């Protein structure tokens, strides 16, 4: 029938697959008068459905291995509009490309924030405050410069 390869895979290989891959959960759900389907659910919420209709045991085993090693991230071919004899070897960008690797080990929700670098605005404010403290403020201006600044503050030219 249409599910003979799946039945053979279940009888001969599924137990070994489950032993070798303890992080992968395997559920078997008998369905009468329906073609067999492999449903792969990932921790990121993605779900893939693979029809196993009229497939052999080896092909079913191959699909199990594909989804076992899959991250669940939707793969899309990164095409470009220009031809190149030397394509990039840097790889494709993904959301975790420039992330700190240790962030994969964090337990969420985190009650402490991640270490953050000061923003450009904060750095400028610190620089300004340090100059104000070291110079003593506007005391390094001559009297003419102080008068000119006062008139500009009031909107005069």
Residue pairs with C-beta under 8 A, 6 or more apart in sequence:
2 35
2 36
2 53
2 54
3 35
3 36
3 52
3 53
5 52
5 54
5 55
5 56
5 57
5 58
5 59
5 60
6 36
6 52
6 55
6 57
6 60
8 56
8 57
9 57
9 60
9 61
9 64
10 28
12 57
13 57
13 61
14 26
14 28
17 24
17 26
17 61
17 64
17 68
18 24
18 26
21 68
24 68
35 51
35 52
35 53
36 51
36 52
36 53
37 49
37 50
37 51
37 52
38 49
38 50
38 51
38 52
38 60
38 63
38 64
38 67
39 47
39 48
39 49
39 50
40 47
40 48
40 49
40 50
40 67
40 70
40 72
41 47
42 70
42 71
42 72
43 72
44 71
44 72
44 73
45 72
46 72
46 73
46 74
48 67
48 70
48 72
50 63
50 67
52 59
52 60
52 63
55 63
73 94
78 92
96 104
103 114
118 126
138 146
138 149
141 149
151 157
